[in-house]
Amino acid sequence: MSYGQLGFDPRYPSIGDLKKKAKKRIPKFAFDYLEGGCNEEVNLSKNERDFHDVEMMPQYLQNYAGVDISAELFGHRYDAPFGISPIGLQGLMWPNASEILAKAAVKHNVPFILSTVGTSSIERIAEVTSGKFWFQLYHPAKTEMRDDILQRLKDVECPVLVVLVDVPSFGFRYREIKAGLSMPPKMNIRNVFQSAIRPQWSFETLTTGIPEFATLKKYMEKGLDMGQLGQFMNASFDKRVDMNKISAIRDKWKGKLVLKGIVSDQDTEKAIALGADGIIVSNHGGRQIDAGESSIRSLGNLSGKYKDKITVMMDGGIRSGPDIARAIASGAEFTFMGRPFMYGAAALGKQGGDHTIGLFKAQFKQAMEQLCCETIAGLPGTLIKYK
């Protein structure tokens, strides 16, 4: 078998390989921002570790006509059942990462979600994707900003709005505090040195420009210094999202509405009552509450109860094609990954998005073939148990 023909660089056949390469290519402060969780990072570790407890049973002797890894979601047939999660400050980890990943997502027909605090604007991502992107909203404190962002999304015909609900306060992240990367990022002497010993990252950053909150730029006064920018960010967003705020968005937004960060029965029931089209079961990549459970555990608790009432997706801890299979077997209709795609962009630059998507597709297809599942609908039937 020629692995190079499967759509990825055979020098980096795993997400772990991309992670090692990325760590060597970007400054330590940028890697720590990407990699870190909150507090002692227990939940960050559980997100990945608990996937290993999900076991599946192949059925080798049944009739088998081949594999179709595509998935239907919100009226669109995607080429694979996974997409790219929103990550803030993507351009800090690798210059122009948002556009690199958005372009790759369109090429491979999988969804890309742009964050409100991303480093490319709504309009630019709409341009490079022909409007085929999703948008994650940090809820603005001012109605005028909220409505203007929604109008900008309507103007570019963005089909899916994802409202983030799991940031009632900023996570206590030791790595970011030590690096001076609490929002907004600050460049101290140590960080300048770390940049200097990563010359390619520095050159690309100088060529592309210092990363900024591109979508929010129109709402900022010109010439804000770093302290003023921090004050702007704190004053501009409601950290806590409640039913009234979601209801107001539902009234104005006629596209698909997804709530991200749902982990409990109570919030799932409220999402259904509010008329949301879907939820993304997620603990924010282990970056918000260290005492919480892993995303795959939350998914297992929720999917069986609510999958007939709302579209249930998940994010957090997926690092391989078999992990995607485990998530779908556990009840997810679709999956999303953040860090793996940033590892890809940081490791391989402009080729990183293509490589990482191709890698996940190849790994997931092999897992499907080994389990003898012709479509993803067969995966729940292979689930054995959680240890």
VEXMAR-480500 format. One line per 3 residues: their letters; for each residue x, y, z of N, C-alpha, C. Coordinates in steps of 0.1 Angstrom, whole numbers. Layout:
<rs>
a = X,Y,Z,X,Y,Z,X,Y,Z ~ ...
</rs>
This chain:
<rs>
msy = 9,-12,0,0,0,0,9,12,0 ~ 5,22,-8,13,35,-9,5,45,-1 ~ 10,48,12,2,57,20,2,71,15
gql = 12,75,7,12,88,1,1,91,-8 ~ -5,80,-14,-16,82,-23,-30,83,-15 ~ -29,82,-2,-41,83,6,-44,98,10
gfd = -36,107,6,-39,121,8,-32,128,20 ~ -21,122,25,-13,128,35,2,125,33 ~ 10,133,40,24,131,39,28,119,48
pry = 34,109,42,37,97,50,48,99,61 ~ 55,111,61,64,114,72,57,117,85 ~ 44,120,84,36,124,96,23,116,96
psi = 24,103,99,12,95,98,3,95,110 ~ 6,104,120,-3,105,132,-4,119,137 ~ -14,122,145,-15,135,150,-3,138,160
gdl = 1,127,167,13,129,175,25,133,168 ~ 27,128,155,38,133,147,37,148,144 ~ 25,152,141,23,166,137,25,175,150
kkk = 21,170,161,23,178,174,38,180,176 ~ 46,169,175,60,171,177,66,181,168 ~ 62,180,155,68,189,145,63,204,148
akk = 51,205,152,46,219,155,53,225,167 ~ 56,217,177,63,222,189,77,227,185 ~ 83,221,175,96,226,171,96,238,162
rip = 84,241,156,83,252,146,77,265,152 ~ 71,265,163,64,277,168,70,280,182 ~ 69,293,186,74,297,199,67,290,211
kfa = 74,288,222,68,281,233,55,287,238 ~ 55,301,238,43,307,243,31,304,234 ~ 33,303,221,22,300,212,18,285,213
fdy = 28,276,215,24,262,217,17,260,230 ~ 21,267,241,14,266,254,0,271,253 ~ -2,282,245,-16,287,244,-25,277,237
leg = -19,270,227,-27,260,220,-29,247,228 ~ -19,243,235,-18,230,241,-25,230,255 ~ -25,241,262,-28,241,276,-43,239,280
gcn = -45,234,291,-58,233,297,-59,242,310 ~ -69,241,318,-70,249,330,-65,241,342 ~ -61,249,352,-57,243,365,-46,232,363
eev = -49,220,368,-39,210,367,-40,202,354 ~ -49,206,346,-51,199,332,-55,185,333 ~ -63,182,344,-68,168,346,-79,165,335
nls = -88,175,333,-98,172,323,-93,172,309 ~ -82,180,306,-75,179,293,-70,165,291 ~ -64,159,301,-59,145,299,-71,135,297
kne = -81,137,305,-93,128,304,-99,128,291 ~ -100,140,285,-106,141,271,-100,130,262 ~ -87,129,262,-80,119,253,-81,105,259
rdf = -78,104,272,-76,91,278,-89,83,278 ~ -101,89,280,-113,82,281,-118,76,267 ~ -112,81,256,-115,75,243,-110,61,243
hdv = -99,58,250,-93,45,250,-102,35,257 ~ -111,39,265,-120,30,272,-132,25,263 ~ -134,31,252,-145,28,243,-141,17,234
emm = -147,5,235,-144,-7,227,-154,-10,217 ~ -150,-15,206,-159,-18,194,-157,-32,189 ~ -167,-38,184,-167,-52,179,-169,-53,164
pqy = -158,-58,157,-160,-60,142,-169,-73,140 ~ -175,-73,128,-183,-84,124,-179,-88,110 ~ -169,-97,110,-161,-100,97,-169,-108,87
lqn = -178,-116,91,-184,-126,81,-197,-121,75 ~ -201,-109,78,-214,-104,72,-211,-99,58 ~ -222,-98,50,-220,-93,36,-215,-78,37
yag = -206,-75,28,-199,-62,29,-196,-57,15 ~ -201,-45,12,-200,-40,-2,-190,-28,-3 ~ -183,-25,8,-174,-13,8,-179,-2,17
vdi = -171,9,18,-172,19,28,-177,32,21 ~ -186,39,28,-190,53,24,-189,61,37 ~ -179,69,38,-176,77,51,-184,90,51
sae = -192,93,41,-199,106,41,-209,107,52 ~ -214,119,55,-224,121,65,-233,133,61 ~ -246,131,64,-256,141,61,-257,150,74
lfg = -257,163,73,-258,172,84,-264,185,80 ~ -276,188,85,-283,200,83,-285,202,68 ~ -289,191,61,-293,192,47,-281,192,37
hry = -269,190,42,-257,190,34,-250,176,35 ~ -245,171,25,-238,158,25,-223,162,25 ~ -217,159,37,-202,161,38,-195,149,35
dap = -182,151,30,-174,139,26,-169,130,38 ~ -170,136,50,-166,128,62,-173,134,74 ~ -175,126,84,-183,130,96,-175,138,106
fgi = -166,147,101,-158,156,110,-156,169,104 ~ -154,179,113,-151,193,109,-140,199,118 ~ -137,212,115,-127,219,122,-133,228,132
spi = -130,226,145,-135,234,156,-130,248,156 ~ -138,257,162,-133,271,163,-122,272,173 ~ -111,280,170,-101,283,179,-97,298,178
glq = -97,304,190,-93,318,189,-78,320,187 ~ -74,331,181,-61,335,179,-53,325,171 ~ -60,319,161,-53,309,152,-40,314,146
glm = -40,327,142,-29,332,136,-17,334,145 ~ -19,333,158,-8,333,168,0,320,167 ~ -7,309,165,0,296,164,7,294,151
wpn = 0,298,140,7,298,127,1,309,118 ~ 9,318,113,3,329,105,-6,324,94 ~ -18,331,93,-28,329,83,-34,315,85
ase = -34,309,97,-39,295,99,-54,295,96 ~ -62,305,99,-76,304,97,-79,302,82 ~ -72,310,73,-75,308,59,-70,295,54
ila = -58,290,59,-53,277,54,-63,266,57 ~ -68,266,69,-77,256,73,-91,257,66 ~ -96,269,65,-109,272,58,-108,267,44
kaa = -97,270,37,-96,266,23,-95,251,22 ~ -88,244,31,-87,230,30,-101,224,33 ~ -108,229,42,-121,224,46,-131,224,34
vkh = -131,235,26,-139,236,14,-135,226,4 ~ -122,225,2,-116,215,-8,-120,201,-5 ~ -121,198,8,-124,184,12,-139,182,16
nvp = -146,193,15,-161,193,18,-163,188,32 ~ -157,195,42,-160,193,56,-162,207,62 ~ -169,208,73,-172,222,78,-160,228,86
fil = -159,241,84,-149,249,92,-157,259,100 ~ -154,260,113,-160,270,122,-151,281,125 ~ -154,293,122,-146,305,125,-151,310,139
stv = -141,314,147,-144,319,160,-145,335,160 ~ -154,340,168,-155,355,170,-141,361,172 ~ -133,354,180,-119,359,183,-109,352,175
gts = -113,348,163,-103,344,153,-95,355,147 ~ -85,351,139,-76,362,133,-79,364,118 ~ -90,359,113,-95,363,100,-109,367,101
sie = -114,376,93,-127,382,95,-138,374,88 ~ -150,376,92,-162,370,86,-161,371,71 ~ -159,383,66,-159,385,52,-148,378,45
ria = -136,378,51,-125,371,44,-127,356,43 ~ -132,350,54,-134,336,54,-146,333,44 ~ -156,341,44,-167,339,34,-161,340,20
evt = -152,348,18,-146,349,4,-138,337,0 ~ -130,331,9,-122,320,6,-130,307,6 ~ -142,307,12,-150,295,13,-163,296,5
sgk = -165,307,-2,-177,310,-9,-189,308,0 ~ -188,313,12,-198,313,22,-201,299,29 ~ -192,290,26,-194,276,32,-186,275,44
fwf = -190,282,55,-184,281,67,-194,283,78 ~ -191,279,90,-199,281,102,-192,292,110 ~ -200,298,119,-194,309,128,-198,306,142
qly = -188,307,151,-190,306,166,-191,320,172 ~ -202,322,179,-204,335,185,-201,335,200 ~ -192,344,204,-191,348,218,-202,359,219
hpa = -210,357,229,-222,366,230,-218,381,233 ~ -221,390,224,-217,404,227,-225,410,239 ~ -220,419,246,-227,426,257,-237,436,252
kte = -234,442,240,-242,452,234,-251,446,223 ~ -264,449,224,-273,444,214,-269,448,200 ~ -264,461,199,-260,466,186,-249,458,179
mrd = -239,454,187,-228,445,182,-233,432,178 ~ -242,426,186,-247,413,183,-255,413,170 ~ -264,423,169,-272,424,157,-263,426,144
dil = -253,434,146,-244,437,134,-237,425,130 ~ -232,417,139,-225,405,136,-234,395,129 ~ -247,394,134,-257,385,128,-260,390,114
qrl = -260,403,112,-263,408,98,-251,405,89 ~ -239,407,94,-228,404,85,-228,389,81 ~ -232,380,90,-233,366,87,-244,363,77
kdv = -255,370,78,-266,369,68,-261,374,55 ~ -254,385,55,-249,391,42,-241,381,34 ~ -233,373,41,-224,364,34,-230,350,33
ecp = -243,349,37,-250,336,37,-244,325,44 ~ -238,328,56,-233,317,65,-245,308,69 ~ -244,295,68,-256,287,70,-258,283,85
vlv = -247,283,93,-248,277,107,-242,287,116 ~ -249,291,127,-244,299,138,-243,290,150 ~ -231,290,156,-228,283,168,-226,292,179
vlv = -234,291,189,-233,300,201,-226,293,212 ~ -215,299,217,-207,293,227,-214,296,241 ~ -216,286,249,-223,288,262,-214,284,274
dvp = -202,279,272,-194,274,283,-183,282,288 ~ -184,296,286,-174,305,291,-180,315,300 ~ -186,311,312,-192,321,321,-181,329,328
sfg = -169,323,328,-157,330,333,-145,324,325 ~ -134,331,325,-122,326,318,-115,316,326 ~ -111,305,320,-104,294,327,-91,299,333
fry = -88,292,344,-75,296,351,-64,287,345 ~ -57,292,335,-47,285,328,-33,288,331 ~ -26,280,338,-13,283,344,-3,286,333
rei = -4,279,322,6,281,311,5,295,305 ~ -7,299,303,-9,312,297,-5,323,307 ~ -8,321,320,-4,331,330,11,333,330
kag = 18,322,330,33,322,330,38,329,318 ~ 32,326,307,37,332,294,33,346,291 ~ 24,351,300,19,365,297,9,365,286
lsm = 2,353,284,-8,352,273,-22,352,278 ~ -25,358,289,-39,360,292,-44,370,282 ~ -57,370,279,-62,379,269,-61,393,273
ppk = -55,402,265,-49,399,252,-34,395,254 ~ -28,389,243,-14,385,245,-5,396,247 ~ 6,394,255,16,404,257,30,399,254
mni = 38,407,247,51,402,243,61,407,253 ~ 65,399,262,76,402,272,90,398,266 ~ 100,400,274,114,397,269,115,382,266
rnv = 110,374,274,110,359,272,103,355,260 ~ 92,361,257,84,357,245,91,362,232 ~ 98,373,233,105,378,222,117,369,219
fqs = 124,364,229,134,354,227,129,341,221 ~ 118,336,226,112,324,220,108,326,206 ~ 104,338,202,101,341,188,114,341,179
air = 125,346,185,137,347,177,143,334,174 ~ 141,324,182,147,311,179,137,302,171 ~ 126,308,166,117,302,157,117,310,144
pqw = 127,311,136,128,321,126,118,320,115 ~ 113,308,111,103,306,101,90,312,106 ~ 86,309,118,74,315,124,75,330,124
sfe = 87,335,128,88,350,129,88,356,115 ~ 94,350,105,94,355,91,80,355,86 ~ 72,344,88,59,343,83,50,353,90
tlt = 52,355,103,44,365,110,47,379,105 ~ 59,382,103,62,396,98,56,398,84 ~ 56,387,75,51,388,62,36,389,62
tgi = 29,382,71,15,382,71,9,393,79 ~ 17,397,89,12,408,98,9,402,112 ~ 10,411,122,8,407,136,-7,402,137
pef = -10,391,143,-24,386,144,-33,396,152 ~ -45,398,147,-55,406,154,-68,400,153 ~ -78,405,161,-91,400,161,-99,407,149
atl = -97,400,138,-101,406,125,-116,409,125 ~ -125,400,130,-139,402,129,-143,414,138 ~ -136,416,149,-140,426,159,-134,440,156
kky = -125,441,146,-118,453,143,-127,465,141 ~ -138,463,134,-147,474,131,-153,480,143 ~ -153,473,155,-160,478,167,-150,484,176
mek = -137,484,173,-127,489,182,-123,503,177 ~ -119,511,187,-113,524,184,-99,522,179 ~ -95,531,170,-82,530,164,-71,534,175
gld = -60,527,174,-49,530,183,-50,525,197 ~ -58,515,199,-59,509,213,-45,503,216 ~ -40,506,228,-28,498,233,-33,485,239
mgq = -24,477,244,-27,464,248,-37,464,260 ~ -34,474,270,-43,475,281,-57,479,277 ~ -58,488,268,-71,493,263,-78,482,256
lgq = -71,473,248,-77,462,241,-82,452,251 ~ -75,450,262,-81,441,272,-93,446,278 ~ -94,459,281,-106,465,286,-118,464,276
fmn = -114,466,263,-125,464,252,-130,450,252 ~ -122,440,253,-126,426,253,-135,423,265 ~ -131,427,276,-139,425,288,-152,431,288
asf = -153,443,282,-165,451,282,-174,447,271 ~ -169,440,261,-177,438,248,-185,425,249 ~ -182,416,258,-188,403,257,-194,399,270
dkr = -207,393,270,-213,387,281,-207,373,283 ~ -201,371,294,-195,358,296,-206,347,299 ~ -216,351,306,-227,341,309,-238,343,299
vdm = -242,331,293,-253,331,283,-265,324,290 ~ -277,330,289,-289,324,295,-299,322,284 ~ -311,317,288,-321,313,279,-327,326,272
nki = -328,337,279,-333,349,272,-324,354,261 ~ -311,353,263,-301,357,253,-302,348,240 ~ -303,335,243,-304,325,232,-317,327,225
sai = -328,329,232,-341,331,226,-341,343,217 ~ -334,354,221,-334,366,212,-326,363,200 ~ -315,355,200,-308,351,188,-317,343,180
rdk = -324,333,185,-332,324,178,-343,332,170 ~ -348,342,176,-358,350,169,-352,357,157 ~ -340,361,158,-334,369,147,-327,360,136
wkg = -322,349,140,-313,340,132,-322,329,125 ~ -323,330,112,-332,320,105,-324,308,100 ~ -311,309,101,-303,297,97,-303,287,108
klv = -294,277,107,-293,266,117,-286,272,129 ~ -291,268,141,-286,273,153,-281,262,162 ~ -268,263,166,-262,252,174,-256,258,187
lkg = -258,251,198,-252,255,210,-240,247,213 ~ -229,253,216,-216,245,218,-212,247,233 ~ -209,235,239,-205,235,253,-215,229,262
ivs = -225,222,256,-235,215,264,-230,202,269 ~ -232,199,282,-227,187,288,-237,181,298 ~ -249,187,300,-258,182,310,-272,180,304
dqd = -280,172,311,-294,169,307,-302,182,307 ~ -300,190,317,-308,202,319,-305,212,307 ~ -293,214,304,-290,223,293,-294,218,279
tek = -293,205,278,-298,199,265,-313,201,264 ~ -321,199,274,-335,201,274,-338,215,271 ~ -331,225,277,-333,239,274,-330,242,259
aia = -319,236,254,-316,238,240,-327,234,231 ~ -333,222,234,-345,217,226,-356,227,228 ~ -359,232,240,-370,241,242,-368,254,235
lga = -356,258,233,-353,271,226,-354,270,211 ~ -355,258,206,-356,256,192,-342,255,185 ~ -332,252,193,-319,250,186,-319,237,177
dgi = -311,238,167,-311,227,157,-301,216,161 ~ -291,220,169,-281,210,174,-274,215,186 ~ -267,205,192,-257,208,202,-244,202,199
ivs = -233,209,204,-220,203,203,-216,200,218 ~ -216,187,221,-211,183,235,-196,186,235 ~ -193,194,245,-179,199,245,-176,205,259
nhg = -163,203,264,-159,210,276,-148,220,273 ~ -149,225,261,-139,236,256,-125,231,256 ~ -123,218,252,-110,213,252,-103,212,265
grq = -111,210,276,-104,210,289,-99,223,294 ~ -104,234,289,-98,247,291,-106,255,301 ~ -117,250,306,-126,258,314,-128,253,328
ida = -131,240,330,-134,234,343,-126,221,344 ~ -117,221,353,-108,209,355,-116,197,362 ~ -126,201,369,-134,190,377,-145,184,369
ges = -146,188,356,-157,182,347,-153,169,342 ~ -163,163,335,-160,150,329,-156,152,315 ~ -150,141,309,-146,142,295,-157,143,286
sir = -154,149,274,-165,150,264,-171,137,259 ~ -163,127,258,-169,114,253,-178,108,264 ~ -175,110,277,-184,106,287,-197,113,287
slg = -196,127,286,-208,135,285,-217,130,273 ~ -210,128,261,-217,123,250,-225,110,252 ~ -218,101,259,-225,88,262,-237,90,270
nls = -236,100,279,-248,102,288,-259,108,281 ~ -257,117,271,-267,125,265,-273,119,252 ~ -265,112,244,-269,109,230,-281,100,230
gky = -281,90,239,-292,80,238,-305,87,242 ~ -305,97,250,-317,103,255,-323,113,245 ~ -314,120,238,-319,132,230,-316,131,215
kdk = -310,121,210,-306,120,196,-318,121,187 ~ -330,117,191,-342,118,183,-349,132,184 ~ -344,140,193,-350,154,195,-341,165,190
itv = -328,163,189,-319,173,184,-307,167,179 ~ -300,174,170,-288,168,164,-276,169,175 ~ -270,158,178,-260,157,188,-247,155,182
mmd = -238,165,184,-224,164,179,-214,165,190 ~ -202,163,188,-192,164,199,-179,169,195 ~ -171,174,205,-158,180,203,-150,177,215
ggi = -137,174,213,-128,173,225,-122,159,226 ~ -109,159,225,-101,147,227,-99,138,216 ~ -105,140,204,-104,132,192,-90,134,186
rsg = -82,123,185,-69,124,180,-66,114,168 ~ -76,107,164,-74,97,153,-87,93,147 ~ -86,86,135,-97,80,129,-105,71,138
pdi = -99,61,145,-106,53,154,-113,61,165 ~ -108,72,169,-115,81,179,-128,86,173 ~ -128,90,160,-140,94,153,-150,83,153
ara = -146,71,150,-155,59,150,-160,57,164 ~ -152,58,174,-157,57,188,-167,67,192 ~ -165,79,187,-175,90,191,-188,87,184
ias = -188,83,171,-200,81,164,-207,68,169 ~ -199,58,173,-205,46,179,-212,50,192 ~ -207,60,199,-212,64,212,-224,74,211
gae = -228,77,198,-240,85,196,-238,98,190 ~ -226,102,187,-224,115,180,-229,114,165 ~ -236,123,160,-239,124,146,-228,130,137
ftf = -219,138,144,-208,145,137,-198,148,148 ~ -186,150,144,-175,153,153,-167,165,149 ~ -161,172,158,-152,183,155,-139,182,163
mgr = -128,187,157,-115,187,163,-109,201,161 ~ -102,205,171,-95,218,171,-80,217,170 ~ -74,212,182,-59,212,183,-53,204,171
pfm = -58,192,167,-51,185,157,-49,193,144 ~ -59,201,140,-58,209,128,-48,220,130 ~ -47,225,142,-37,235,145,-23,229,145
yga = -21,217,150,-8,210,149,-5,209,134 ~ -14,205,126,-11,204,112,-7,217,105 ~ -14,228,108,-10,241,102,3,245,107
aal = 6,244,120,19,248,126,30,239,121 ~ 28,226,118,38,217,114,41,219,99 ~ 31,221,91,33,220,77,28,232,69
gkq = 25,243,76,21,255,69,9,254,60 ~ 11,258,48,0,258,38,-5,244,35 ~ 3,234,37,-1,220,34,-8,214,46
ggd = -8,221,57,-12,214,70,-27,211,70 ~ -35,219,64,-50,216,64,-53,204,56 ~ -47,204,44,-49,192,35,-44,179,41
hti = -32,180,47,-26,168,53,-35,162,64 ~ -39,171,73,-46,166,85,-60,161,81 ~ -67,167,72,-80,162,68,-78,149,61
glf = -68,148,52,-65,136,45,-61,124,54 ~ -54,128,65,-50,118,75,-62,112,82 ~ -70,121,87,-82,117,94,-92,109,85
kaq = -93,113,72,-101,105,63,-96,91,61 ~ -83,90,59,-76,77,57,-78,68,69 ~ -75,73,81,-76,66,93,-90,61,96
fkq = -100,70,94,-114,67,97,-119,57,87 ~ -115,58,75,-119,48,65,-114,34,68 ~ -101,33,72,-95,21,76,-103,15,88
ame = -106,23,98,-114,18,110,-127,13,105 ~ -134,20,96,-147,15,91,-146,2,84 ~ -135,0,76,-133,-12,69,-130,-23,78
qlc = -122,-21,89,-119,-31,98,-131,-36,106 ~ -140,-26,109,-152,-29,116,-163,-35,107 ~ -161,-35,94,-170,-40,84,-183,-32,84
cet = -182,-19,86,-193,-10,85,-194,-3,71 ~ -205,-4,64,-205,2,51,-208,17,52 ~ -216,21,62,-218,36,64,-217,39,79
iag = -217,51,82,-215,55,96,-227,51,105 ~ -239,48,98,-250,44,105,-248,31,112 ~ -239,23,107,-236,10,113,-227,10,126
lpg = -221,21,128,-211,22,139,-217,20,153 ~ -229,26,156,-234,23,170,-236,8,173 ~ -238,0,162,-240,-14,164,-228,-22,168
tli = -216,-15,167,-203,-21,170,-199,-18,184 ~ -206,-9,191,-201,-5,204,-203,-16,214 ~ -193,-19,222,-194,-30,232,-197,-23,246
kyk = -189,-15,251,-191,-9,264,-181,2,267 ~ -182,8,278,-172,16,284,-166,9,295 ~ -153,8,296,-147,1,308,-150,8,321
</rs>
